[in-house]
């Protein structure tokens, strides 16, 4: 997987490819057009596509303005698996992802709009 090239409201570029829908980044693939059952609420079932085997950290981008709220059960689930959880507004989450890229095996979930 590549570092994130850029992020702006509603768009993320990775490896030269543009994504305009929310997405999940895993060490071996990108799941684009990621949807949650409730748009501005992140529950554990919304992350069922993430394979936890072999990851050290999950970074969650909550949107440009931080509108997506993360349920406590999400944090608790990953912490029980000894996976670090970082929750930030999406621009800050992108920066953190790029800083940690190559140092840890990362997964990330990004809300690209509000």
Legacy VTK file of the C-alpha trace (Angstrom):
# vtk DataFile Version 3.0
C-alpha trace
ASCII
DATASET POLYDATA
POINTS 114 float
0.000 0.000 0.000
1.085 3.585 -0.554
1.141 6.711 1.537
-1.802 9.048 1.042
-0.955 11.638 -1.614
-3.555 14.210 -0.604
-6.898 14.863 1.044
-9.457 17.573 0.545
-13.153 17.657 1.364
-14.734 14.746 -0.506
-11.567 13.423 -2.163
-8.500 11.397 -1.234
-5.645 10.465 -3.568
-3.573 7.349 -2.958
-0.935 6.102 -5.377
-2.164 8.600 -7.947
-5.745 7.268 -7.834
-8.602 9.502 -6.719
-11.292 8.284 -4.295
-14.487 10.292 -3.813
-16.321 8.006 -1.388
-15.436 7.025 2.162
-12.858 4.273 2.267
-10.973 1.738 4.331
-7.252 1.209 3.810
-5.777 -2.146 4.769
-2.165 -3.276 4.406
-2.977 -5.175 1.210
-5.953 -3.347 -0.323
-8.326 -0.404 -0.360
-12.048 -0.827 0.137
-13.689 2.146 -1.526
-17.304 3.279 -1.362
-17.355 2.257 2.316
-20.735 2.898 3.880
-21.906 2.835 7.447
-25.334 1.753 8.589
-25.761 5.226 10.102
-23.799 7.805 8.099
-22.331 9.892 10.931
-21.999 7.101 13.480
-19.283 4.455 13.389
-20.240 1.176 15.040
-18.220 -2.024 15.235
-20.315 -3.764 12.560
-19.324 -0.993 10.113
-15.728 -2.234 10.309
-16.437 -5.919 9.689
-14.340 -5.809 6.493
-11.163 -4.996 8.417
-8.921 -7.977 8.994
-7.283 -7.468 12.380
-4.650 -10.150 11.926
-1.258 -8.515 11.577
-2.220 -4.890 12.186
-0.781 -2.778 14.986
-2.948 0.305 14.667
-6.205 1.544 13.194
-6.579 5.214 12.346
-10.082 6.622 12.033
-10.712 9.884 10.192
-13.995 11.384 11.376
-14.474 13.873 8.523
-13.234 17.372 7.771
-15.274 18.792 10.640
-15.259 15.646 12.820
-18.950 14.914 12.317
-18.651 11.104 12.389
-18.904 9.868 15.972
-17.131 6.661 16.989
-18.914 4.275 19.365
-16.979 3.250 22.469
-17.444 -0.389 21.456
-15.190 0.252 18.427
-12.334 1.480 20.616
-12.867 -1.296 23.174
-12.918 -4.011 20.513
-9.603 -3.021 18.956
-7.915 -2.346 22.296
-8.882 -5.855 23.468
-7.038 -7.130 20.383
-4.019 -5.027 21.459
-4.473 -2.750 18.449
-3.851 0.954 18.966
-6.802 3.181 18.020
-6.277 6.762 16.829
-9.330 8.941 16.150
-8.825 12.338 14.493
-10.474 14.679 12.028
-9.674 13.343 8.571
-6.956 15.859 7.617
-5.102 15.124 10.872
-5.717 11.387 10.475
-4.152 11.501 6.994
-1.087 13.245 8.396
-0.813 10.669 11.205
-1.234 7.796 8.732
1.593 9.119 6.568
3.823 9.686 9.623
3.292 6.109 10.830
3.408 4.512 7.378
6.198 1.946 7.240
6.702 1.983 11.018
3.571 0.006 11.910
1.136 -2.199 10.042
-1.819 0.117 9.643
-5.449 0.007 8.743
-7.495 3.152 8.419
-11.102 4.182 7.905
-11.769 7.624 6.460
-14.952 9.695 6.277
-14.137 12.121 3.467
-16.814 14.770 3.836
-18.237 16.529 6.882
LINES 1 115
114 0 1 2 3 4 5 6 7 8 9 10 11 12 13 14 15 16 17 18 19 20 21 22 23 24 25 26 27 28 29 30 31 32 33 34 35 36 37 38 39 40 41 42 43 44 45 46 47 48 49 50 51 52 53 54 55 56 57 58 59 60 61 62 63 64 65 66 67 68 69 70 71 72 73 74 75 76 77 78 79 80 81 82 83 84 85 86 87 88 89 90 91 92 93 94 95 96 97 98 99 100 101 102 103 104 105 106 107 108 109 110 111 112 113
